Amino acid sequence: MKPLALLLMAASGFAGLGYQIVWTQQLGLVLGHESAAVLAVVAAFFGGLSLGSLLLGRRIEASPRPLRWYAGCEALIGLWGAALMGAMPAASHAALTLIGPDAAPLWQWSVAFGASFLLLLPATAAMGATLPAMARIGTTGVATLYAANTLGAVAGVLATAFWLIPDWGLTRSAGWCVALNLGCALLAGSALKSQPAAELPPPTSKRPLVLLALTGVLGIAYEVLAVRVLSQVAEDTVYTFALLLAVYLAGSALGGAAFARWPGLRNTSRLLQALAFSTLLGMAALWSAEAIKSWLQPETLAAALATEALLALAVFALPTLLMGALFCQLSGEACKEGIAFSRALGVNTLGAMLAAPLFGVALAPALGPKLALLLVAAGYLLLLPAWRSPGWWLPAVATTALALFAPPLAFVDLPDGGRLLSYREGAMAAVSVVEDANGVARLRINNRQQEGSSATLHVDGRQALLPLLLHPAPQRALFLGLGSGVTAGVATRLPGVQVDAVELLPEVIEASALFRTGSGPGPRLHAADARRFVRTSTQRYDVVVADNFHPARSGSGALYTVEHFRAVRERLAPQGLFCQWLPCISSTWTRCAASRPPSCWPFPTAPPSSPATAWIPPLSAS
């Protein structure tokens, strides 16, 4: 029965992470890709897991029939996942209406968290109860089950991101996970047998619960912050986060397996000290990440992914292995203190839920990634201070020295003779403006993605003038994507044109002030997700211009979907015009869709099957 139990746990973990990726993407398409919305969905997922473990776990552990509970939880996950395949669009649209186009961050986070939490709760609560249910069945130890479940999650992350979603799409990928859950329910009910429940001693101390909660916060905080720094070095494609998450989970799984095999790991104080030291080693890898990537010089997609995997191993391998072992150790201590495993798991997951908004939204932008990561290392040391132990003092002194003397964890390429005009750390990205020796200023996101330059003012301006001049009498224009602000700024100089511009990153809006020329009124700026703004705004526009978002970048592909273009059409006034600038290797083309007949277009190049579509060549190739 032990191999079957491990197989079921792996399959359940596969489905759980598959759902998480699919549902996060589906909800992100509606709620927005701002940091408040993204982290709210993650927190809601963790919150449901915690609630299920805390509330359902007690009943399962006290039940004489835990096998029925396990099969029922797997069945509920599958059935609710199937229901969401049809109900997700309508439910998410209701949340979208509540948020609106110009929501304050707190309101957006509240609606995104509340809607995601309630919408996913039946499934996430059941997910949180599956591991306690299998542990209650008693086929093998908790550490082994935890390792199998987490290794299954690794496979789920990689398969969903690299195979299921690209080949099957979001809805059918969720259907695969539904089939796995229902298969687990049927197989468990017919092939497993439960063991008698072990008697727990009376509760004597709550210290293990406190440690479990705080280590849950610190563990996810390390993940959030390290991913945030690596995004300045990695390619930030749709596959980047999947690779980083897979390595993080793999390390945790191996930590659980190592704990089950090696008794030497069963020392809480040493594990905490080792975790603090490994966090500092991980920071050293982050400081070296750009040099490692430059040395490897990946030139193909496969090489770039391999480089990102290598960086992830350097940053995550040792800390996550120790995190997995520490969770198993603290769960065992909780059991000895009379605390059920379900409660230990629920409290740890509750701490994980708090980490994303606390460190991702609040501390990282306020303190910077370096100091926030040093807080994580110091947190591990302060959980169990060992003032007389050299193993405690060594990382403590190193943490203090790094805080005082180490450079920030920020990557900015300064050309010879250049200078840094502006640098802003945000919850989602770091935005810099660098001026070279010739006085040319460039705005970059995460030190890589150039969003504008003072040397391309005329080219950027023409990206506004071309679509506006194609309209006979434009009065209102909407620009999706701000960048340096030059394109939207040029549009405001046309007489009688009112201009709105939408930008995802508030830090880009602040940095765009450095590129502003002239003294006239600028565009009305909205810090919002472009897709959500278009769907929730009630304003009609004569011209809508979309920037050349690279579809390979994480989150940008949603701006090239049929649903988004349909929403843009709804925002067009009669005789309105939509221009989508496209990034290409050798030339830039624009795809303009108008809500008027093709006879109005100066270039009769629309394909017969698309009467309201025309391909317009640029004024000059680039």
C-alpha positions as CSV (number, residue, x, y, z in Angstrom):
1,M,0.0,0.0,0.0
2,K,2.9,2.4,0.6
3,P,3.8,2.7,-3.1
4,L,0.2,3.4,-4.0
5,A,-0.1,6.0,-1.3
6,L,3.0,7.8,-2.6
7,L,1.7,7.6,-6.2
8,L,-1.6,9.1,-5.1
9,M,0.2,11.9,-3.2
10,A,2.3,12.7,-6.3
11,A,-0.7,12.7,-8.6
12,S,-2.6,15.0,-6.1
13,G,0.4,17.3,-5.9
14,F,0.6,17.4,-9.7
15,A,-3.0,18.4,-10.0
16,G,-2.8,21.0,-7.2
17,L,0.1,23.0,-8.8
18,G,-1.5,22.6,-12.2
19,Y,-4.7,24.2,-10.9
20,Q,-2.7,26.9,-9.2
21,I,-0.9,27.9,-12.4
22,V,-4.1,27.7,-14.5
23,W,-6.3,29.6,-12.0
24,T,-3.7,32.2,-11.4
25,Q,-3.4,32.9,-15.1
26,Q,-7.2,32.9,-15.6
27,L,-7.8,35.3,-12.7
28,G,-4.9,37.4,-13.7
29,L,-6.5,37.9,-17.2
30,V,-9.5,39.5,-15.4
31,L,-8.3,40.9,-12.1
32,G,-5.1,42.4,-13.6
33,H,-1.4,41.9,-13.5
34,E,-0.6,44.6,-10.9
35,S,1.3,43.3,-7.9
36,A,-1.8,43.7,-5.6
37,A,-3.9,41.5,-7.8
38,V,-1.2,38.8,-8.5
39,L,-0.2,38.5,-4.9
40,A,-3.8,38.5,-3.7
41,V,-4.6,35.4,-5.8
42,V,-1.5,33.6,-4.4
43,A,-2.5,34.6,-0.9
44,A,-6.1,33.4,-1.5
45,F,-4.8,30.0,-2.7
46,F,-2.6,29.6,0.5
47,G,-5.5,30.8,2.6
48,G,-7.8,28.1,1.3
49,L,-5.2,25.5,1.9
50,S,-4.7,26.7,5.5
51,L,-8.4,26.8,6.2
52,G,-9.0,23.3,4.9
53,S,-6.1,21.8,6.9
54,L,-7.2,23.6,10.1
55,L,-11.0,22.9,9.9
56,L,-11.3,19.6,7.9
57,G,-8.1,18.1,9.3
58,R,-9.4,17.8,12.8
59,R,-12.4,15.9,11.7
60,I,-10.4,13.6,9.5
61,E,-7.9,12.8,12.2
62,A,-10.7,12.0,14.6
63,S,-12.7,9.9,12.1
64,P,-12.6,6.1,12.1
65,R,-12.9,6.3,8.3
66,P,-10.2,8.6,7.0
67,L,-10.1,6.8,3.7
68,R,-13.5,8.1,2.8
69,W,-12.4,11.6,3.8
70,Y,-9.4,11.4,1.5
71,A,-11.4,10.0,-1.4
72,G,-14.1,12.7,-0.8
73,C,-11.6,15.5,-0.8
74,E,-10.0,14.4,-4.1
75,A,-13.5,14.0,-5.6
76,L,-14.5,17.5,-4.4
77,I,-11.4,19.0,-5.9
78,G,-12.1,17.4,-9.2
79,L,-15.8,18.3,-9.3
80,W,-15.2,21.9,-8.3
81,G,-12.4,22.2,-10.8
82,A,-14.8,20.9,-13.5
83,A,-17.4,23.4,-12.3
84,L,-14.9,26.3,-12.6
85,M,-14.1,25.3,-16.1
86,G,-17.6,26.7,-17.0
87,A,-18.2,29.2,-14.2
88,M,-14.8,31.0,-14.1
89,P,-15.7,33.6,-16.8
90,A,-19.0,34.7,-15.2
91,A,-17.6,34.7,-11.7
92,S,-14.4,36.6,-12.6
93,H,-16.5,39.2,-14.6
94,A,-18.4,40.0,-11.4
95,A,-15.1,40.7,-9.6
96,L,-13.9,42.7,-12.5
97,T,-17.0,45.0,-12.3
98,L,-16.3,45.5,-8.6
99,I,-12.7,46.5,-9.1
100,G,-13.3,49.0,-11.9
101,P,-10.7,50.8,-14.2
102,D,-9.0,53.0,-11.6
103,A,-9.1,51.0,-8.4
104,A,-6.9,52.0,-5.4
105,P,-4.4,49.3,-4.5
106,L,-6.1,48.5,-1.2
107,W,-9.5,48.1,-2.8
108,Q,-8.1,46.1,-5.7
109,W,-6.2,43.8,-3.3
110,S,-9.3,43.3,-1.2
111,V,-11.6,42.5,-4.1
112,A,-9.0,40.2,-5.8
113,F,-8.3,38.4,-2.5
114,G,-11.9,38.0,-1.5
115,A,-13.2,37.0,-4.9
116,S,-10.3,34.5,-5.5
117,F,-10.6,33.1,-1.9
118,L,-14.4,32.5,-2.2
119,L,-14.3,31.2,-5.8
120,L,-11.5,28.7,-5.2
121,L,-12.3,27.8,-1.5
122,P,-14.1,24.5,-2.0
123,A,-11.2,23.1,-4.0
124,T,-8.3,24.7,-2.0
125,A,-9.8,23.7,1.3
126,A,-10.1,20.1,0.1
127,M,-6.5,20.3,-1.2
128,G,-5.4,21.4,2.3
129,A,-7.0,18.4,3.8
130,T,-5.5,15.7,1.5
131,L,-2.1,15.4,3.1
132,P,-3.5,15.2,6.7
133,A,-6.0,12.6,5.4
134,M,-3.3,10.4,3.9
135,A,-1.1,10.9,7.0
136,R,-4.1,9.7,9.1
137,I,-4.5,6.6,6.9
138,G,-1.1,5.7,8.2
139,T,0.5,3.9,5.2
140,T,3.8,5.7,5.7
141,G,5.4,8.6,7.6
142,V,4.6,12.3,7.1
143,A,8.0,13.2,5.8
144,T,7.8,10.6,3.0
145,L,4.2,11.7,2.0
146,Y,5.3,15.3,2.0
147,A,8.2,14.6,-0.3
148,A,6.0,12.6,-2.7
149,N,3.4,15.3,-2.8
150,T,5.9,18.0,-3.4
151,L,7.7,16.1,-6.1
152,G,4.4,15.6,-7.8
153,A,3.9,19.4,-7.6
154,V,7.3,19.8,-9.4
155,A,6.1,17.7,-12.2
156,G,2.8,19.6,-12.3
157,V,4.5,22.9,-12.6
158,L,6.8,21.9,-15.4
159,A,4.2,19.9,-17.3
160,T,1.5,22.6,-17.1
161,A,3.8,25.5,-18.1
162,F,5.8,23.7,-20.8
163,W,3.3,21.3,-22.3
164,L,-0.4,21.4,-21.1
165,I,-1.1,25.2,-21.5
166,P,0.8,25.7,-24.8
167,D,-0.8,22.6,-26.4
168,W,-4.1,22.4,-24.7
169,G,-4.9,25.8,-23.4
170,L,-6.0,26.8,-19.9
171,T,-9.5,25.2,-19.8
172,R,-8.4,21.8,-21.1
173,S,-5.3,21.8,-18.9
174,A,-7.7,22.2,-15.9
175,G,-9.6,19.3,-17.3
176,W,-6.5,17.1,-17.1
177,C,-6.1,18.0,-13.4
178,V,-9.8,17.2,-12.9
179,A,-9.2,13.7,-14.3
180,L,-6.3,13.2,-12.0
181,N,-8.2,14.1,-8.9
182,L,-11.2,11.9,-9.8
183,G,-8.8,9.1,-10.6
184,C,-7.1,9.5,-7.2
185,A,-10.6,9.3,-5.5
186,L,-11.6,6.1,-7.3
187,L,-8.2,4.4,-6.8
188,A,-7.9,5.3,-3.1
189,G,-11.4,4.1,-2.3
190,S,-10.8,0.7,-3.9
191,A,-7.2,-0.1,-3.1
192,L,-6.2,1.6,0.2
193,K,-6.8,0.5,3.8
194,S,-6.5,2.8,6.8
195,Q,-4.6,2.1,10.0
196,P,-5.8,2.8,13.5
197,A,-5.2,6.4,14.7
198,A,-2.2,7.0,16.9
199,E,-2.9,8.5,20.3
200,L,-1.6,12.0,20.8
201,P,-0.4,13.2,24.3
202,P,-2.3,16.1,25.9
203,P,-1.1,19.5,24.4
204,T,1.7,21.0,26.5
205,S,3.3,23.8,24.5
206,K,2.4,26.0,21.6
207,R,6.0,26.8,20.7
208,P,6.1,24.4,17.7
209,L,3.0,26.2,16.2
210,V,4.7,29.6,16.6
211,L,7.8,28.3,14.9
212,L,5.8,26.7,12.1
213,A,3.9,29.9,11.4
214,L,7.0,32.1,11.4
215,T,9.1,29.7,9.3
216,G,6.2,29.6,6.8
217,V,6.4,33.4,6.5
218,L,10.2,33.3,6.1
219,G,10.3,30.5,3.6
220,I,7.8,32.1,1.1
221,A,9.4,35.5,1.8
222,Y,12.7,34.1,0.6
223,E,11.1,32.7,-2.6
224,V,9.2,36.0,-3.3
225,L,12.3,38.1,-2.8
226,A,14.8,35.8,-4.7
227,V,12.4,35.6,-7.7
228,R,12.1,39.4,-7.6
229,V,15.9,39.8,-7.9
230,L,16.3,37.0,-10.4
231,S,13.8,38.7,-12.7
232,Q,16.4,41.4,-13.3
233,V,18.8,38.8,-14.7
234,A,16.5,36.1,-16.2
235,E,14.7,36.5,-19.4
236,D,11.3,36.9,-17.6
237,T,9.5,34.8,-20.2
238,V,6.3,32.8,-19.5
239,Y,8.6,29.8,-18.6
240,T,10.9,31.6,-16.1
241,F,8.7,31.6,-13.1
242,A,7.7,27.9,-13.7
243,L,11.4,26.9,-13.7
244,L,12.1,28.9,-10.5
245,L,9.1,27.5,-8.7
246,A,9.9,23.9,-9.8
247,V,13.5,24.2,-8.4
248,Y,12.1,25.7,-5.1
249,L,9.6,22.8,-4.8
250,A,12.1,20.2,-5.7
251,G,14.5,21.4,-3.0
252,S,11.6,21.2,-0.4
253,A,10.7,17.7,-1.5
254,L,14.3,16.5,-1.3
255,G,14.5,18.1,2.2
256,G,11.5,16.0,3.3
257,A,13.0,12.9,1.8
258,A,16.4,13.5,3.4
259,F,14.8,14.1,6.8
260,A,13.0,10.8,6.6
261,R,16.3,9.0,5.8
262,W,19.0,10.9,7.9
263,P,18.5,11.3,11.6
264,G,21.3,13.9,11.7
265,L,18.9,16.5,10.3
266,R,16.5,16.3,13.3
267,N,17.8,19.2,15.3
268,T,15.7,22.4,15.2
269,S,18.4,24.8,16.4
270,R,21.0,23.6,13.9
271,L,18.4,23.7,11.0
272,L,17.6,27.3,11.8
273,Q,21.2,28.3,11.9
274,A,21.9,26.4,8.7
275,L,18.9,28.1,7.1
276,A,20.2,31.6,8.0
277,F,23.6,30.7,6.6
278,S,22.2,29.2,3.4
279,T,20.1,32.4,2.9
280,L,23.3,34.4,2.9
281,L,24.9,31.9,0.5
282,G,21.8,32.3,-1.7
283,M,22.2,36.1,-1.6
284,A,25.8,35.6,-2.7
285,A,24.5,33.7,-5.7
286,L,22.1,36.5,-6.4
287,W,24.9,39.0,-6.4
288,S,26.9,36.8,-8.8
289,A,23.9,35.9,-11.1
290,E,24.6,38.5,-13.7
291,A,28.2,37.5,-14.0
292,I,27.3,33.9,-14.3
293,K,24.9,34.6,-17.1
294,S,27.4,36.8,-18.9
295,W,30.0,34.0,-18.6
296,L,27.6,31.4,-20.0
297,Q,26.2,33.7,-22.8
298,P,23.1,31.7,-23.7
299,E,22.1,32.4,-27.3
300,T,19.2,30.0,-27.8
301,L,15.9,29.5,-25.9
302,A,17.1,26.1,-24.6
303,A,20.4,27.6,-23.4
304,A,18.6,30.5,-21.8
305,L,16.3,28.1,-19.9
306,A,19.2,26.0,-18.8
307,T,21.0,29.1,-17.5
308,E,17.9,30.1,-15.6
309,A,17.7,26.6,-14.1
310,L,21.3,26.8,-13.1
311,L,20.8,30.2,-11.4
312,A,17.7,28.8,-9.6
313,L,19.7,25.9,-8.3
314,A,22.4,28.2,-7.0
315,V,19.9,30.4,-5.2
316,F,17.3,27.8,-4.0
317,A,18.8,24.4,-3.7
318,L,20.4,24.5,-0.3
319,P,17.9,26.8,1.4
320,T,14.8,24.9,0.2
321,L,16.3,21.5,1.1
322,L,16.7,22.8,4.7
323,M,13.2,24.3,4.6
324,G,11.7,20.9,3.8
325,A,13.6,19.2,6.5
326,L,12.7,22.0,9.0
327,F,9.0,21.6,8.3
328,C,9.2,17.9,8.9
329,Q,11.2,18.5,12.1
330,L,8.8,21.0,13.5
331,S,5.8,18.9,12.6
332,G,7.3,16.0,14.5
333,E,7.9,18.3,17.5
334,A,4.3,19.5,17.4
335,C,3.1,15.8,17.4
336,K,5.3,15.2,20.5
337,E,3.6,18.2,22.1
338,G,0.2,16.8,21.5
339,I,-0.5,19.0,18.4
340,A,-2.1,17.2,15.4
341,F,-0.4,17.3,12.0
342,S,-3.3,19.0,10.3
343,R,-3.0,21.9,12.7
344,A,0.8,22.1,12.2
345,L,0.3,22.1,8.4
346,G,-2.5,24.7,8.6
347,V,-0.5,27.1,10.7
348,N,2.6,26.8,8.5
349,T,0.5,27.5,5.4
350,L,-1.2,30.5,7.1
351,G,2.2,32.0,7.6
352,A,3.0,31.4,3.9
353,M,-0.2,33.3,3.0
354,L,1.0,36.4,4.9
355,A,4.5,36.4,3.3
356,A,3.5,37.5,-0.2
357,P,1.8,40.8,0.7
358,L,4.1,41.5,3.7
359,F,7.4,41.1,1.9
360,G,6.4,41.4,-1.8
361,V,4.2,44.5,-1.5
362,A,5.4,46.2,1.6
363,L,9.0,45.4,2.6
364,A,10.7,44.8,-0.8
365,P,9.8,48.3,-2.2
366,A,10.4,50.1,1.1
367,L,13.7,48.5,2.1
368,G,15.0,47.0,-1.1
369,P,15.6,43.3,-1.8
370,K,19.0,43.2,0.1
371,L,17.7,44.4,3.4
372,A,14.5,42.4,3.1
373,L,16.5,39.2,2.5
374,L,18.7,40.0,5.4
375,L,15.6,40.3,7.5
376,V,14.8,36.7,6.5
377,A,18.2,35.5,7.5
378,A,18.0,37.4,10.8
379,G,14.5,36.0,11.4
380,Y,15.8,32.4,11.3
381,L,18.5,33.3,13.8
382,L,16.2,35.1,16.2
383,L,13.6,32.2,16.3
384,L,15.9,30.3,18.6
385,P,18.8,32.5,19.7
386,A,21.9,30.5,20.7
387,W,24.1,33.3,22.0
388,R,27.0,31.0,23.0
389,S,27.1,28.9,19.8
390,P,29.7,29.8,17.1
391,G,27.2,28.3,14.6
392,W,24.8,31.1,15.6
393,W,27.3,33.9,15.8
394,L,28.9,33.3,12.4
395,P,25.8,34.0,10.3
396,A,24.7,36.7,12.7
397,V,28.0,38.6,12.1
398,A,27.8,38.0,8.4
399,T,24.3,39.3,8.3
400,T,25.3,42.5,10.1
401,A,28.3,43.0,7.8
402,L,26.3,42.5,4.7
403,A,23.7,45.0,5.9
404,L,26.4,47.6,6.5
405,F,28.9,47.1,3.7
406,A,27.4,45.1,0.8
407,P,26.0,46.8,-2.3
408,P,22.3,46.7,-3.0
409,L,20.8,43.8,-4.9
410,A,20.2,45.9,-7.9
411,F,21.5,45.5,-11.5
412,V,22.0,48.6,-13.6
413,D,24.3,48.6,-16.6
414,L,26.1,52.0,-16.7
415,P,27.9,52.8,-20.0
416,D,31.3,54.4,-19.9
417,G,30.9,58.0,-18.9
418,G,27.2,57.4,-18.0
419,R,25.2,58.1,-14.9
420,L,22.1,56.9,-13.2
421,L,19.3,59.5,-13.3
422,S,16.7,57.5,-11.5
423,Y,16.2,54.1,-9.8
424,R,12.9,52.9,-8.3
425,E,12.2,49.5,-6.7
426,G,8.6,48.4,-7.0
427,A,6.7,45.4,-6.0
428,M,6.9,43.9,-9.5
429,A,10.0,45.4,-11.1
430,A,12.9,47.8,-10.8
431,V,12.8,50.8,-13.1
432,S,15.9,52.7,-14.0
433,V,16.8,55.7,-16.2
434,V,20.4,55.8,-17.4
435,E,22.1,58.6,-19.3
436,D,25.2,57.8,-21.4
437,A,28.2,60.0,-22.2
438,N,26.3,61.6,-25.1
439,G,23.4,62.7,-22.9
440,V,21.0,60.0,-24.2
441,A,18.7,58.8,-21.5
442,R,17.1,55.3,-21.6
443,L,14.3,53.9,-19.5
444,R,14.6,50.2,-18.6
445,I,12.5,47.7,-16.6
446,N,14.6,45.2,-14.7
447,N,17.7,46.4,-16.4
448,R,16.7,44.8,-19.7
449,Q,13.5,45.8,-21.2
450,Q,14.0,49.2,-22.8
451,E,10.8,51.3,-22.7
452,G,12.0,54.5,-24.3
453,S,15.0,56.7,-25.1
454,S,15.6,60.4,-25.5
455,A,17.3,59.5,-28.8
456,T,14.1,58.1,-30.4
457,L,11.8,61.1,-29.7
458,H,10.8,61.5,-33.3
459,V,10.2,57.7,-33.9
460,D,8.2,57.4,-30.7
461,G,6.2,60.5,-31.7
462,R,5.3,59.1,-35.1
463,Q,3.8,56.0,-33.3
464,A,1.2,58.4,-32.0
465,L,0.8,60.6,-35.1
466,L,0.3,57.8,-37.6
467,P,-2.9,56.4,-36.1
468,L,-4.2,59.8,-35.1
469,L,-3.7,61.2,-38.6
470,L,-5.6,58.2,-40.1
471,H,-8.7,59.3,-38.2
472,P,-10.6,62.2,-39.8
473,A,-11.3,64.1,-36.5
474,P,-10.0,62.4,-33.3
475,Q,-11.1,63.9,-30.0
476,R,-10.2,61.2,-27.5
477,A,-7.3,58.9,-27.6
478,L,-6.2,56.0,-25.4
479,F,-2.6,54.7,-25.2
480,L,-2.1,51.2,-23.7
481,G,1.4,51.4,-22.3
482,L,3.3,54.6,-21.4
483,G,7.0,53.8,-21.5
484,S,8.9,57.1,-21.6
485,G,5.6,59.0,-22.2
486,V,6.8,60.5,-25.4
487,T,4.3,58.8,-27.7
488,A,1.3,59.8,-25.5
489,G,2.8,63.2,-24.9
490,V,3.0,64.0,-28.7
491,A,-0.6,63.1,-29.0
492,T,-1.6,65.8,-26.5
493,R,-0.1,68.5,-28.8
494,L,-2.7,67.9,-31.5
495,P,-5.5,70.5,-31.1
496,G,-8.7,69.2,-29.6
497,V,-7.4,65.7,-28.6
498,Q,-7.8,64.5,-25.0
499,V,-5.4,61.7,-24.2
500,D,-5.5,58.9,-21.6
501,A,-2.5,56.6,-21.0
502,V,-2.5,53.3,-19.1
503,E,0.7,51.9,-17.5
504,L,1.0,48.8,-15.4
505,L,4.0,49.9,-13.3
506,P,3.6,53.1,-11.2
507,E,7.5,53.4,-11.2
508,V,7.4,53.8,-15.0
509,I,4.9,56.6,-14.6
510,E,7.2,58.4,-12.2
511,A,10.3,57.9,-14.3
512,S,8.5,59.2,-17.5
513,A,8.7,62.7,-16.0
514,L,12.4,62.7,-16.9
515,F,11.5,62.5,-20.6
516,R,8.8,65.1,-20.8
517,T,9.4,68.0,-23.1
518,G,7.4,71.2,-23.4
519,S,5.1,72.9,-20.9
520,G,1.7,72.0,-22.2
521,P,-0.8,69.6,-20.4
522,G,0.3,66.0,-20.5
523,P,-1.9,62.9,-20.9
524,R,-4.2,61.7,-18.1
525,L,-2.3,58.8,-16.6
526,H,-3.8,55.6,-15.1
527,A,-1.7,53.1,-13.1
528,A,-3.6,50.0,-14.1
529,D,-3.6,46.8,-16.0
530,A,-4.3,47.6,-19.7
531,R,-6.5,44.6,-20.3
532,R,-8.6,45.3,-17.2
533,F,-8.9,49.0,-17.9
534,V,-10.2,48.4,-21.4
535,R,-12.8,45.9,-20.1
536,T,-14.1,48.1,-17.2
537,S,-13.9,51.6,-18.6
538,T,-17.1,53.2,-19.9
539,Q,-15.3,55.9,-22.0
540,R,-15.4,55.7,-25.8
541,Y,-12.3,56.6,-27.7
542,D,-11.8,57.6,-31.3
543,V,-8.3,56.1,-31.4
544,V,-6.7,53.4,-29.3
545,V,-3.0,52.8,-29.6
546,A,-1.3,49.7,-28.0
547,D,2.4,49.6,-27.5
548,N,4.7,46.9,-28.9
549,F,4.5,44.6,-25.9
550,H,6.7,41.5,-26.4
551,P,4.4,38.5,-26.3
552,A,7.1,36.3,-24.8
553,R,7.3,38.4,-21.6
554,S,5.3,37.1,-18.7
555,G,1.8,38.6,-18.7
556,S,2.1,40.3,-22.1
557,G,0.6,37.5,-24.1
558,A,-2.8,38.5,-22.7
559,L,-2.7,41.7,-24.7
560,Y,-2.7,39.7,-28.0
561,T,-5.8,37.6,-27.4
562,V,-9.1,37.7,-29.3
563,E,-10.9,38.6,-26.0
564,H,-8.7,41.6,-25.5
565,F,-9.1,42.9,-29.1
566,R,-12.9,42.4,-28.7
567,A,-12.8,44.5,-25.6
568,V,-10.8,47.2,-27.4
569,R,-13.5,47.3,-30.1
570,E,-16.1,47.9,-27.5
571,R,-14.2,51.0,-26.3
572,L,-14.1,52.5,-29.8
573,A,-16.4,55.3,-30.8
574,P,-18.2,55.1,-34.1
575,Q,-15.6,55.4,-36.9
576,G,-13.0,54.6,-34.3
577,L,-9.6,53.2,-35.0
578,F,-7.3,50.7,-33.1
579,C,-3.5,50.5,-33.8
580,Q,-1.4,47.7,-32.4
581,W,2.3,48.1,-32.8
582,L,4.2,44.8,-33.1
583,P,7.8,44.0,-32.1
584,C,9.6,42.3,-34.9
585,I,13.2,41.4,-35.6
586,S,13.8,43.3,-38.8
587,S,10.9,45.7,-39.1
588,T,8.0,47.1,-37.3
589,W,4.5,46.8,-38.6
590,T,1.2,48.0,-37.2
591,R,-2.0,46.1,-37.3
592,C,-4.9,48.5,-37.2
593,A,-8.5,47.3,-36.7
594,A,-11.2,49.9,-37.3
595,S,-14.9,49.9,-36.5
596,R,-15.6,51.3,-40.0
597,P,-15.5,49.9,-43.5
598,P,-12.2,49.2,-45.3
599,S,-12.9,51.8,-48.0
600,C,-11.9,54.4,-45.4
601,W,-8.4,53.1,-45.3
602,P,-5.6,54.7,-47.4
603,F,-3.9,51.3,-48.0
604,P,-6.3,48.7,-49.5
605,T,-4.4,45.7,-48.1
606,A,-7.0,44.1,-45.8
607,P,-7.5,40.4,-46.3
608,P,-10.9,39.4,-47.7
609,S,-11.8,37.4,-44.6
610,S,-11.2,40.4,-42.3
611,P,-13.0,43.5,-43.8
612,A,-12.2,45.7,-40.8
613,T,-8.5,44.9,-40.7
614,A,-5.5,46.4,-42.5
615,W,-1.8,45.9,-42.3
616,I,-0.1,49.3,-42.4
617,P,3.7,49.6,-43.0
618,P,5.6,52.1,-40.9
619,L,7.1,55.3,-42.1
620,S,10.5,53.8,-41.9
621,A,11.9,50.4,-41.2
622,S,13.8,49.7,-38.0
